[in-house]
Amino acid sequence: MTRTVRALVFAIAVLAPLAAQAVSFTFDTLPASGILSAAPGETLGFGYTIQNSSSTDWLVITSLDAGVFLAGAADAALFDFPVLAPGASLVTPFVPGASGLFAFTWDSNAPIGTANSGDFVLGGEWWSGDPTAGGVFLTLATPASATYQVLLTPEPGMALLLVLVAPLLVRLRSGKPGRSKIHFARGWLVRRWAGWKTDHALGGECGERIGR
């Protein structure tokens, strides 16, 4: 009988951590797409959602890995490493300086087209009860991850300029060598290019470049 009890205790000690490890937790970013964009010098941030899928064990989040971010300043100080009771879920939006998962500020001189992408990875532990009220550590939790993509977009003024200039460049490339014509261009924009003249002093609809 004593051997049977010892074997049962041993089995519980070995299998309990394995059972806890088999239980997972889910994690995602806010927004769920994981895609955010901002102009040079601006700050953006992610919120998060976590679901403890265990019906018996407490989940303690212990680590956050965000990878390497370029051309800016990363900030993970917002993340609060939550503790979730069995079956509990948590939704935390990004609030600048107050809450969220992760924040990032682009350098003011970051080249347009720069992007950062990767995975946020959360590590955690399973506990038999509330860690602050006598709970006992069981085992490490299987890490959960969520993808992200952080994009750099032009400032509004630069974006407008690109929209206005793009048709000019297209016309230039399609014109004849030495004498390219533009059939529609605002006079103020055409006059900014050396070697151009306009048929009208204000907002003319035709400009041409004098070939040499």
mmCIF file of the C-alpha atoms, coordinates in Angstrom:
data_MODEL
# 
_entry.id   MODEL 
# 
loop_
_atom_site.group_PDB 
_atom_site.id 
_atom_site.type_symbol 
_atom_site.label_atom_id 
_atom_site.label_alt_id 
_atom_site.label_comp_id 
_atom_site.label_asym_id 
_atom_site.label_entity_id 
_atom_site.label_seq_id 
_atom_site.pdbx_PDB_ins_code 
_atom_site.Cartn_x 
_atom_site.Cartn_y 
_atom_site.Cartn_z 
_atom_site.occupancy 
_atom_site.B_iso_or_equiv 
_atom_site.pdbx_formal_charge 
_atom_site.auth_seq_id 
_atom_site.auth_comp_id 
_atom_site.auth_asym_id 
_atom_site.auth_atom_id 
_atom_site.pdbx_PDB_model_num 
ATOM 1   C CA . MET A 1 1   ? 0.000   0.000  0.000   1.00 0.00 ? 1   MET A CA 1 
ATOM 2   C CA . THR A 1 2   ? 2.842   2.365  0.898   1.00 0.00 ? 2   THR A CA 1 
ATOM 3   C CA . ARG A 1 3   ? 4.503   1.743  -2.456  1.00 0.00 ? 3   ARG A CA 1 
ATOM 4   C CA . THR A 1 4   ? 1.240   2.526  -4.251  1.00 0.00 ? 4   THR A CA 1 
ATOM 5   C CA . VAL A 1 5   ? 0.864   5.846  -2.441  1.00 0.00 ? 5   VAL A CA 1 
ATOM 6   C CA . ARG A 1 6   ? 4.454   6.789  -3.186  1.00 0.00 ? 6   ARG A CA 1 
ATOM 7   C CA . ALA A 1 7   ? 4.007   5.926  -6.845  1.00 0.00 ? 7   ALA A CA 1 
ATOM 8   C CA . LEU A 1 8   ? 0.837   8.024  -6.987  1.00 0.00 ? 8   LEU A CA 1 
ATOM 9   C CA . VAL A 1 9   ? 2.530   11.017 -5.383  1.00 0.00 ? 9   VAL A CA 1 
ATOM 10  C CA . PHE A 1 10  ? 5.466   10.667 -7.761  1.00 0.00 ? 10  PHE A CA 1 
ATOM 11  C CA . ALA A 1 11  ? 3.142   10.504 -10.779 1.00 0.00 ? 11  ALA A CA 1 
ATOM 12  C CA . ILE A 1 12  ? 1.302   13.639 -9.674  1.00 0.00 ? 12  ILE A CA 1 
ATOM 13  C CA . ALA A 1 13  ? 4.571   15.487 -9.120  1.00 0.00 ? 13  ALA A CA 1 
ATOM 14  C CA . VAL A 1 14  ? 5.796   14.574 -12.605 1.00 0.00 ? 14  VAL A CA 1 
ATOM 15  C CA . LEU A 1 15  ? 2.587   14.894 -14.599 1.00 0.00 ? 15  LEU A CA 1 
ATOM 16  C CA . ALA A 1 16  ? 1.132   18.045 -13.023 1.00 0.00 ? 16  ALA A CA 1 
ATOM 17  C CA . PRO A 1 17  ? 3.768   20.400 -14.508 1.00 0.00 ? 17  PRO A CA 1 
ATOM 18  C CA . LEU A 1 18  ? 3.408   18.665 -17.887 1.00 0.00 ? 18  LEU A CA 1 
ATOM 19  C CA . ALA A 1 19  ? -0.357  19.129 -17.812 1.00 0.00 ? 19  ALA A CA 1 
ATOM 20  C CA . ALA A 1 20  ? 0.053   22.774 -16.937 1.00 0.00 ? 20  ALA A CA 1 
ATOM 21  C CA . GLN A 1 21  ? 2.553   23.252 -19.743 1.00 0.00 ? 21  GLN A CA 1 
ATOM 22  C CA . ALA A 1 22  ? 0.117   21.708 -22.234 1.00 0.00 ? 22  ALA A CA 1 
ATOM 23  C CA . VAL A 1 23  ? -2.391  24.481 -21.477 1.00 0.00 ? 23  VAL A CA 1 
ATOM 24  C CA . SER A 1 24  ? -1.784  27.534 -23.605 1.00 0.00 ? 24  SER A CA 1 
ATOM 25  C CA . PHE A 1 25  ? -2.535  31.213 -23.504 1.00 0.00 ? 25  PHE A CA 1 
ATOM 26  C CA . THR A 1 26  ? -3.359  33.447 -26.457 1.00 0.00 ? 26  THR A CA 1 
ATOM 27  C CA . PHE A 1 27  ? -1.880  36.837 -27.179 1.00 0.00 ? 27  PHE A CA 1 
ATOM 28  C CA . ASP A 1 28  ? -2.496  39.422 -29.884 1.00 0.00 ? 28  ASP A CA 1 
ATOM 29  C CA . THR A 1 29  ? -1.772  43.041 -30.642 1.00 0.00 ? 29  THR A CA 1 
ATOM 30  C CA . LEU A 1 30  ? -4.139  45.973 -30.868 1.00 0.00 ? 30  LEU A CA 1 
ATOM 31  C CA . PRO A 1 31  ? -4.752  46.611 -33.699 1.00 0.00 ? 31  PRO A CA 1 
ATOM 32  C CA . ALA A 1 32  ? -5.108  42.906 -34.512 1.00 0.00 ? 32  ALA A CA 1 
ATOM 33  C CA . SER A 1 33  ? -3.421  43.414 -37.900 1.00 0.00 ? 33  SER A CA 1 
ATOM 34  C CA . GLY A 1 34  ? -0.209  44.371 -36.114 1.00 0.00 ? 34  GLY A CA 1 
ATOM 35  C CA . ILE A 1 35  ? 0.390   47.131 -38.670 1.00 0.00 ? 35  ILE A CA 1 
ATOM 36  C CA . LEU A 1 36  ? 0.924   50.783 -37.715 1.00 0.00 ? 36  LEU A CA 1 
ATOM 37  C CA . SER A 1 37  ? 2.440   53.758 -39.519 1.00 0.00 ? 37  SER A CA 1 
ATOM 38  C CA . ALA A 1 38  ? 3.613   57.246 -38.607 1.00 0.00 ? 38  ALA A CA 1 
ATOM 39  C CA . ALA A 1 39  ? 5.574   60.153 -40.067 1.00 0.00 ? 39  ALA A CA 1 
ATOM 40  C CA . PRO A 1 40  ? 9.193   61.002 -39.100 1.00 0.00 ? 40  PRO A CA 1 
ATOM 41  C CA . GLY A 1 41  ? 9.392   62.223 -35.517 1.00 0.00 ? 41  GLY A CA 1 
ATOM 42  C CA . GLU A 1 42  ? 5.978   60.825 -34.578 1.00 0.00 ? 42  GLU A CA 1 
ATOM 43  C CA . THR A 1 43  ? 5.153   58.161 -31.983 1.00 0.00 ? 43  THR A CA 1 
ATOM 44  C CA . LEU A 1 44  ? 2.920   55.128 -32.459 1.00 0.00 ? 44  LEU A CA 1 
ATOM 45  C CA . GLY A 1 45  ? 1.990   52.319 -30.105 1.00 0.00 ? 45  GLY A CA 1 
ATOM 46  C CA . PHE A 1 46  ? 0.407   48.894 -29.718 1.00 0.00 ? 46  PHE A CA 1 
ATOM 47  C CA . GLY A 1 47  ? -2.141  47.685 -27.231 1.00 0.00 ? 47  GLY A CA 1 
ATOM 48  C CA . TYR A 1 48  ? -2.634  43.983 -26.449 1.00 0.00 ? 48  TYR A CA 1 
ATOM 49  C CA . THR A 1 49  ? -5.064  41.210 -25.577 1.00 0.00 ? 49  THR A CA 1 
ATOM 50  C CA . ILE A 1 50  ? -4.257  38.102 -23.488 1.00 0.00 ? 50  ILE A CA 1 
ATOM 51  C CA . GLN A 1 51  ? -6.466  35.086 -22.741 1.00 0.00 ? 51  GLN A CA 1 
ATOM 52  C CA . ASN A 1 52  ? -5.617  32.490 -20.074 1.00 0.00 ? 52  ASN A CA 1 
ATOM 53  C CA . SER A 1 53  ? -6.923  29.226 -21.534 1.00 0.00 ? 53  SER A CA 1 
ATOM 54  C CA . SER A 1 54  ? -6.396  27.224 -18.326 1.00 0.00 ? 54  SER A CA 1 
ATOM 55  C CA . SER A 1 55  ? -9.406  26.468 -16.142 1.00 0.00 ? 55  SER A CA 1 
ATOM 56  C CA . THR A 1 56  ? -7.293  25.755 -13.057 1.00 0.00 ? 56  THR A CA 1 
ATOM 57  C CA . ASP A 1 57  ? -3.926  27.542 -13.219 1.00 0.00 ? 57  ASP A CA 1 
ATOM 58  C CA . TRP A 1 58  ? -2.878  31.155 -12.930 1.00 0.00 ? 58  TRP A CA 1 
ATOM 59  C CA . LEU A 1 59  ? -0.844  32.755 -15.722 1.00 0.00 ? 59  LEU A CA 1 
ATOM 60  C CA . VAL A 1 60  ? 2.035   35.075 -14.828 1.00 0.00 ? 60  VAL A CA 1 
ATOM 61  C CA . ILE A 1 61  ? 3.591   36.965 -17.754 1.00 0.00 ? 61  ILE A CA 1 
ATOM 62  C CA . THR A 1 62  ? 7.298   37.348 -17.113 1.00 0.00 ? 62  THR A CA 1 
ATOM 63  C CA . SER A 1 63  ? 8.962   38.573 -20.319 1.00 0.00 ? 63  SER A CA 1 
ATOM 64  C CA . LEU A 1 64  ? 8.453   40.582 -23.503 1.00 0.00 ? 64  LEU A CA 1 
ATOM 65  C CA . ASP A 1 65  ? 10.756  40.279 -26.514 1.00 0.00 ? 65  ASP A CA 1 
ATOM 66  C CA . ALA A 1 66  ? 10.199  42.773 -29.337 1.00 0.00 ? 66  ALA A CA 1 
ATOM 67  C CA . GLY A 1 67  ? 13.276  42.202 -31.485 1.00 0.00 ? 67  GLY A CA 1 
ATOM 68  C CA . VAL A 1 68  ? 15.408  45.019 -32.928 1.00 0.00 ? 68  VAL A CA 1 
ATOM 69  C CA . PHE A 1 69  ? 13.959  48.339 -34.094 1.00 0.00 ? 69  PHE A CA 1 
ATOM 70  C CA . LEU A 1 70  ? 15.862  50.666 -36.443 1.00 0.00 ? 70  LEU A CA 1 
ATOM 71  C CA . ALA A 1 71  ? 15.734  54.417 -37.138 1.00 0.00 ? 71  ALA A CA 1 
ATOM 72  C CA . GLY A 1 72  ? 13.950  55.325 -33.937 1.00 0.00 ? 72  GLY A CA 1 
ATOM 73  C CA . ALA A 1 73  ? 13.463  54.862 -30.206 1.00 0.00 ? 73  ALA A CA 1 
ATOM 74  C CA . ALA A 1 74  ? 11.647  51.783 -28.862 1.00 0.00 ? 74  ALA A CA 1 
ATOM 75  C CA . ASP A 1 75  ? 9.823   51.861 -25.530 1.00 0.00 ? 75  ASP A CA 1 
ATOM 76  C CA . ALA A 1 76  ? 8.545   48.749 -23.724 1.00 0.00 ? 76  ALA A CA 1 
ATOM 77  C CA . ALA A 1 77  ? 8.153   50.487 -20.350 1.00 0.00 ? 77  ALA A CA 1 
ATOM 78  C CA . LEU A 1 78  ? 4.368   50.665 -20.815 1.00 0.00 ? 78  LEU A CA 1 
ATOM 79  C CA . PHE A 1 79  ? 3.919   46.901 -20.510 1.00 0.00 ? 79  PHE A CA 1 
ATOM 80  C CA . ASP A 1 80  ? 2.742   45.871 -17.038 1.00 0.00 ? 80  ASP A CA 1 
ATOM 81  C CA . PHE A 1 81  ? 3.455   42.083 -17.097 1.00 0.00 ? 81  PHE A CA 1 
ATOM 82  C CA . PRO A 1 82  ? -0.055  41.087 -16.005 1.00 0.00 ? 82  PRO A CA 1 
ATOM 83  C CA . VAL A 1 83  ? -1.193  38.158 -13.878 1.00 0.00 ? 83  VAL A CA 1 
ATOM 84  C CA . LEU A 1 84  ? -4.350  36.396 -15.081 1.00 0.00 ? 84  LEU A CA 1 
ATOM 85  C CA . ALA A 1 85  ? -6.608  34.107 -13.051 1.00 0.00 ? 85  ALA A CA 1 
ATOM 86  C CA . PRO A 1 86  ? -7.870  30.851 -14.628 1.00 0.00 ? 86  PRO A CA 1 
ATOM 87  C CA . GLY A 1 87  ? -10.048 31.596 -17.667 1.00 0.00 ? 87  GLY A CA 1 
ATOM 88  C CA . ALA A 1 88  ? -9.464  35.346 -17.413 1.00 0.00 ? 88  ALA A CA 1 
ATOM 89  C CA . SER A 1 89  ? -8.860  37.667 -20.360 1.00 0.00 ? 89  SER A CA 1 
ATOM 90  C CA . LEU A 1 90  ? -7.362  41.117 -20.555 1.00 0.00 ? 90  LEU A CA 1 
ATOM 91  C CA . VAL A 1 91  ? -7.716  43.903 -23.146 1.00 0.00 ? 91  VAL A CA 1 
ATOM 92  C CA . THR A 1 92  ? -5.326  46.826 -22.764 1.00 0.00 ? 92  THR A CA 1 
ATOM 93  C CA . PRO A 1 93  ? -5.369  49.635 -25.352 1.00 0.00 ? 93  PRO A CA 1 
ATOM 94  C CA . PHE A 1 94  ? -2.403  51.836 -26.121 1.00 0.00 ? 94  PHE A CA 1 
ATOM 95  C CA . VAL A 1 95  ? -2.596  55.126 -24.242 1.00 0.00 ? 95  VAL A CA 1 
ATOM 96  C CA . PRO A 1 96  ? 0.552   57.283 -24.697 1.00 0.00 ? 96  PRO A CA 1 
ATOM 97  C CA . GLY A 1 97  ? 2.522   57.376 -21.472 1.00 0.00 ? 97  GLY A CA 1 
ATOM 98  C CA . ALA A 1 98  ? -0.058  55.308 -19.583 1.00 0.00 ? 98  ALA A CA 1 
ATOM 99  C CA . SER A 1 99  ? -0.778  51.812 -20.903 1.00 0.00 ? 99  SER A CA 1 
ATOM 100 C CA . GLY A 1 100 ? -0.176  49.385 -23.738 1.00 0.00 ? 100 GLY A CA 1 
ATOM 101 C CA . LEU A 1 101 ? 2.291   46.837 -25.022 1.00 0.00 ? 101 LEU A CA 1 
ATOM 102 C CA . PHE A 1 102 ? 4.929   48.804 -26.883 1.00 0.00 ? 102 PHE A CA 1 
ATOM 103 C CA . ALA A 1 103 ? 5.646   52.289 -28.244 1.00 0.00 ? 103 ALA A CA 1 
ATOM 104 C CA . PHE A 1 104 ? 7.990   53.470 -30.959 1.00 0.00 ? 104 PHE A CA 1 
ATOM 105 C CA . THR A 1 105 ? 9.104   56.940 -32.099 1.00 0.00 ? 105 THR A CA 1 
ATOM 106 C CA . TRP A 1 106 ? 10.600  57.420 -35.554 1.00 0.00 ? 106 TRP A CA 1 
ATOM 107 C CA . ASP A 1 107 ? 13.752  59.525 -35.864 1.00 0.00 ? 107 ASP A CA 1 
ATOM 108 C CA . SER A 1 108 ? 12.995  62.907 -37.405 1.00 0.00 ? 108 SER A CA 1 
ATOM 109 C CA . ASN A 1 109 ? 15.475  62.180 -40.223 1.00 0.00 ? 109 ASN A CA 1 
ATOM 110 C CA . ALA A 1 110 ? 14.466  58.541 -40.831 1.00 0.00 ? 110 ALA A CA 1 
ATOM 111 C CA . PRO A 1 111 ? 14.490  57.764 -44.593 1.00 0.00 ? 111 PRO A CA 1 
ATOM 112 C CA . ILE A 1 112 ? 11.042  57.416 -46.163 1.00 0.00 ? 112 ILE A CA 1 
ATOM 113 C CA . GLY A 1 113 ? 10.333  53.763 -46.900 1.00 0.00 ? 113 GLY A CA 1 
ATOM 114 C CA . THR A 1 114 ? 12.022  52.459 -43.741 1.00 0.00 ? 114 THR A CA 1 
ATOM 115 C CA . ALA A 1 115 ? 10.091  49.709 -41.954 1.00 0.00 ? 115 ALA A CA 1 
ATOM 116 C CA . ASN A 1 116 ? 10.462  47.541 -38.857 1.00 0.00 ? 116 ASN A CA 1 
ATOM 117 C CA . SER A 1 117 ? 8.847   44.113 -38.704 1.00 0.00 ? 117 SER A CA 1 
ATOM 118 C CA . GLY A 1 118 ? 9.034   41.028 -36.519 1.00 0.00 ? 118 GLY A CA 1 
ATOM 119 C CA . ASP A 1 119 ? 7.252   39.346 -33.627 1.00 0.00 ? 119 ASP A CA 1 
ATOM 120 C CA . PHE A 1 120 ? 6.323   40.345 -30.116 1.00 0.00 ? 120 PHE A CA 1 
ATOM 121 C CA . VAL A 1 121 ? 6.939   37.276 -27.948 1.00 0.00 ? 121 VAL A CA 1 
ATOM 122 C CA . LEU A 1 122 ? 5.523   36.892 -24.434 1.00 0.00 ? 122 LEU A CA 1 
ATOM 123 C CA . GLY A 1 123 ? 6.949   34.424 -21.944 1.00 0.00 ? 123 GLY A CA 1 
ATOM 124 C CA . GLY A 1 124 ? 5.191   33.321 -18.779 1.00 0.00 ? 124 GLY A CA 1 
ATOM 125 C CA . GLU A 1 125 ? 4.735   30.868 -15.937 1.00 0.00 ? 125 GLU A CA 1 
ATOM 126 C CA . TRP A 1 126 ? 1.930   28.678 -14.660 1.00 0.00 ? 126 TRP A CA 1 
ATOM 127 C CA . TRP A 1 127 ? 1.071   28.832 -10.953 1.00 0.00 ? 127 TRP A CA 1 
ATOM 128 C CA . SER A 1 128 ? -1.297  26.724 -8.849  1.00 0.00 ? 128 SER A CA 1 
ATOM 129 C CA . GLY A 1 129 ? -2.902  29.840 -7.386  1.00 0.00 ? 129 GLY A CA 1 
ATOM 130 C CA . ASP A 1 130 ? -2.526  33.586 -7.004  1.00 0.00 ? 130 ASP A CA 1 
ATOM 131 C CA . PRO A 1 131 ? 1.263   34.198 -6.712  1.00 0.00 ? 131 PRO A CA 1 
ATOM 132 C CA . THR A 1 132 ? 0.621   36.905 -4.126  1.00 0.00 ? 132 THR A CA 1 
ATOM 133 C CA . ALA A 1 133 ? -1.597  34.673 -1.989  1.00 0.00 ? 133 ALA A CA 1 
ATOM 134 C CA . GLY A 1 134 ? 0.226   31.388 -1.532  1.00 0.00 ? 134 GLY A CA 1 
ATOM 135 C CA . GLY A 1 135 ? 0.212   30.068 -5.090  1.00 0.00 ? 135 GLY A CA 1 
ATOM 136 C CA . VAL A 1 136 ? 2.972   27.638 -6.063  1.00 0.00 ? 136 VAL A CA 1 
ATOM 137 C CA . PHE A 1 137 ? 5.030   27.783 -9.264  1.00 0.00 ? 137 PHE A CA 1 
ATOM 138 C CA . LEU A 1 138 ? 4.250   24.840 -11.557 1.00 0.00 ? 138 LEU A CA 1 
ATOM 139 C CA . THR A 1 139 ? 6.174   25.255 -14.807 1.00 0.00 ? 139 THR A CA 1 
ATOM 140 C CA . LEU A 1 140 ? 7.098   27.637 -17.597 1.00 0.00 ? 140 LEU A CA 1 
ATOM 141 C CA . ALA A 1 141 ? 4.389   28.505 -20.099 1.00 0.00 ? 141 ALA A CA 1 
ATOM 142 C CA . THR A 1 142 ? 4.887   27.981 -23.819 1.00 0.00 ? 142 THR A CA 1 
ATOM 143 C CA . PRO A 1 143 ? 5.672   31.430 -25.288 1.00 0.00 ? 143 PRO A CA 1 
ATOM 144 C CA . ALA A 1 144 ? 3.004   33.164 -27.402 1.00 0.00 ? 144 ALA A CA 1 
ATOM 145 C CA . SER A 1 145 ? 3.750   35.565 -30.253 1.00 0.00 ? 145 SER A CA 1 
ATOM 146 C CA . ALA A 1 146 ? 2.095   38.176 -32.462 1.00 0.00 ? 146 ALA A CA 1 
ATOM 147 C CA . THR A 1 147 ? 3.540   39.713 -35.623 1.00 0.00 ? 147 THR A CA 1 
ATOM 148 C CA . TYR A 1 148 ? 4.013   43.442 -36.125 1.00 0.00 ? 148 TYR A CA 1 
ATOM 149 C CA . GLN A 1 149 ? 4.945   45.846 -38.904 1.00 0.00 ? 149 GLN A CA 1 
ATOM 150 C CA . VAL A 1 150 ? 5.851   49.482 -38.268 1.00 0.00 ? 150 VAL A CA 1 
ATOM 151 C CA . LEU A 1 151 ? 5.915   51.679 -41.374 1.00 0.00 ? 151 LEU A CA 1 
ATOM 152 C CA . LEU A 1 152 ? 7.328   55.144 -42.001 1.00 0.00 ? 152 LEU A CA 1 
ATOM 153 C CA . THR A 1 153 ? 5.080   57.434 -44.028 1.00 0.00 ? 153 THR A CA 1 
ATOM 154 C CA . PRO A 1 154 ? 5.841   60.898 -45.491 1.00 0.00 ? 154 PRO A CA 1 
ATOM 155 C CA . GLU A 1 155 ? 4.714   63.986 -43.646 1.00 0.00 ? 155 GLU A CA 1 
ATOM 156 C CA . PRO A 1 156 ? 1.439   65.425 -45.034 1.00 0.00 ? 156 PRO A CA 1 
ATOM 157 C CA . GLY A 1 157 ? 3.204   68.319 -46.805 1.00 0.00 ? 157 GLY A CA 1 
ATOM 158 C CA . MET A 1 158 ? 5.764   66.009 -48.390 1.00 0.00 ? 158 MET A CA 1 
ATOM 159 C CA . ALA A 1 159 ? 3.076   63.567 -49.485 1.00 0.00 ? 159 ALA A CA 1 
ATOM 160 C CA . LEU A 1 160 ? 1.175   66.377 -51.245 1.00 0.00 ? 160 LEU A CA 1 
ATOM 161 C CA . LEU A 1 161 ? 4.341   67.543 -53.001 1.00 0.00 ? 161 LEU A CA 1 
ATOM 162 C CA . LEU A 1 162 ? 5.029   64.021 -54.242 1.00 0.00 ? 162 LEU A CA 1 
ATOM 163 C CA . VAL A 1 163 ? 1.496   63.780 -55.611 1.00 0.00 ? 163 VAL A CA 1 
ATOM 164 C CA . LEU A 1 164 ? 1.948   67.039 -57.523 1.00 0.00 ? 164 LEU A CA 1 
ATOM 165 C CA . VAL A 1 165 ? 5.421   66.277 -58.831 1.00 0.00 ? 165 VAL A CA 1 
ATOM 166 C CA . ALA A 1 166 ? 4.791   62.674 -59.890 1.00 0.00 ? 166 ALA A CA 1 
ATOM 167 C CA . PRO A 1 167 ? 2.785   63.599 -63.039 1.00 0.00 ? 167 PRO A CA 1 
ATOM 168 C CA . LEU A 1 168 ? 5.570   65.954 -64.129 1.00 0.00 ? 168 LEU A CA 1 
ATOM 169 C CA . LEU A 1 169 ? 8.163   63.241 -63.908 1.00 0.00 ? 169 LEU A CA 1 
ATOM 170 C CA . VAL A 1 170 ? 5.985   60.840 -65.854 1.00 0.00 ? 170 VAL A CA 1 
ATOM 171 C CA . ARG A 1 171 ? 5.510   63.396 -68.646 1.00 0.00 ? 171 ARG A CA 1 
ATOM 172 C CA . LEU A 1 172 ? 9.219   64.118 -68.780 1.00 0.00 ? 172 LEU A CA 1 
ATOM 173 C CA . ARG A 1 173 ? 10.132  60.473 -69.170 1.00 0.00 ? 173 ARG A CA 1 
ATOM 174 C CA . SER A 1 174 ? 7.596   59.999 -71.977 1.00 0.00 ? 174 SER A CA 1 
ATOM 175 C CA . GLY A 1 175 ? 8.584   63.142 -73.979 1.00 0.00 ? 175 GLY A CA 1 
ATOM 176 C CA . LYS A 1 176 ? 11.116  63.479 -76.813 1.00 0.00 ? 176 LYS A CA 1 
ATOM 177 C CA . PRO A 1 177 ? 14.812  64.011 -75.977 1.00 0.00 ? 177 PRO A CA 1 
ATOM 178 C CA . GLY A 1 178 ? 15.821  67.659 -75.721 1.00 0.00 ? 178 GLY A CA 1 
ATOM 179 C CA . ARG A 1 179 ? 12.271  69.027 -75.789 1.00 0.00 ? 179 ARG A CA 1 
ATOM 180 C CA . SER A 1 180 ? 9.791   67.540 -73.343 1.00 0.00 ? 180 SER A CA 1 
ATOM 181 C CA . LYS A 1 181 ? 6.302   68.975 -73.048 1.00 0.00 ? 181 LYS A CA 1 
ATOM 182 C CA . ILE A 1 182 ? 3.860   69.011 -70.194 1.00 0.00 ? 182 ILE A CA 1 
ATOM 183 C CA . HIS A 1 183 ? 0.248   69.472 -71.169 1.00 0.00 ? 183 HIS A CA 1 
ATOM 184 C CA . PHE A 1 184 ? -1.048  70.175 -67.699 1.00 0.00 ? 184 PHE A CA 1 
ATOM 185 C CA . ALA A 1 185 ? 0.898   71.634 -64.819 1.00 0.00 ? 185 ALA A CA 1 
ATOM 186 C CA . ARG A 1 186 ? 0.238   74.421 -62.398 1.00 0.00 ? 186 ARG A CA 1 
ATOM 187 C CA . GLY A 1 187 ? 2.372   77.430 -63.197 1.00 0.00 ? 187 GLY A CA 1 
ATOM 188 C CA . TRP A 1 188 ? 3.663   77.916 -59.655 1.00 0.00 ? 188 TRP A CA 1 
ATOM 189 C CA . LEU A 1 189 ? 4.981   74.365 -59.549 1.00 0.00 ? 189 LEU A CA 1 
ATOM 190 C CA . VAL A 1 190 ? 6.528   74.472 -63.037 1.00 0.00 ? 190 VAL A CA 1 
ATOM 191 C CA . ARG A 1 191 ? 8.357   77.705 -62.283 1.00 0.00 ? 191 ARG A CA 1 
ATOM 192 C CA . ARG A 1 192 ? 10.169  75.947 -59.444 1.00 0.00 ? 192 ARG A CA 1 
ATOM 193 C CA . TRP A 1 193 ? 12.076  73.814 -61.935 1.00 0.00 ? 193 TRP A CA 1 
ATOM 194 C CA . ALA A 1 194 ? 15.151  75.360 -63.573 1.00 0.00 ? 194 ALA A CA 1 
ATOM 195 C CA . GLY A 1 195 ? 14.887  75.572 -67.344 1.00 0.00 ? 195 GLY A CA 1 
ATOM 196 C CA . TRP A 1 196 ? 11.084  75.760 -67.347 1.00 0.00 ? 196 TRP A CA 1 
ATOM 197 C CA . LYS A 1 197 ? 8.750   78.515 -68.476 1.00 0.00 ? 197 LYS A CA 1 
ATOM 198 C CA . THR A 1 198 ? 4.974   78.843 -68.377 1.00 0.00 ? 198 THR A CA 1 
ATOM 199 C CA . ASP A 1 199 ? 2.543   80.225 -70.907 1.00 0.00 ? 199 ASP A CA 1 
ATOM 200 C CA . HIS A 1 200 ? 0.602   81.938 -68.151 1.00 0.00 ? 200 HIS A CA 1 
ATOM 201 C CA . ALA A 1 201 ? 1.920   83.879 -65.207 1.00 0.00 ? 201 ALA A CA 1 
ATOM 202 C CA . LEU A 1 202 ? -0.577  82.376 -62.754 1.00 0.00 ? 202 LEU A CA 1 
ATOM 203 C CA . GLY A 1 203 ? -1.688  78.770 -62.703 1.00 0.00 ? 203 GLY A CA 1 
ATOM 204 C CA . GLY A 1 204 ? -1.169  78.256 -66.419 1.00 0.00 ? 204 GLY A CA 1 
ATOM 205 C CA . GLU A 1 205 ? -2.082  74.915 -67.950 1.00 0.00 ? 205 GLU A CA 1 
ATOM 206 C CA . CYS A 1 206 ? 0.880   74.537 -70.224 1.00 0.00 ? 206 CYS A CA 1 
ATOM 207 C CA . GLY A 1 207 ? 4.605   74.648 -69.636 1.00 0.00 ? 207 GLY A CA 1 
ATOM 208 C CA . GLU A 1 208 ? 7.574   73.561 -71.632 1.00 0.00 ? 208 GLU A CA 1 
ATOM 209 C CA . ARG A 1 209 ? 11.246  72.979 -71.130 1.00 0.00 ? 209 ARG A CA 1 
ATOM 210 C CA . ILE A 1 210 ? 13.665  74.620 -73.556 1.00 0.00 ? 210 ILE A CA 1 
ATOM 211 C CA . GLY A 1 211 ? 15.982  71.995 -74.963 1.00 0.00 ? 211 GLY A CA 1 
ATOM 212 C CA . ARG A 1 212 ? 19.580  72.740 -75.673 1.00 0.00 ? 212 ARG A CA 1 
# 
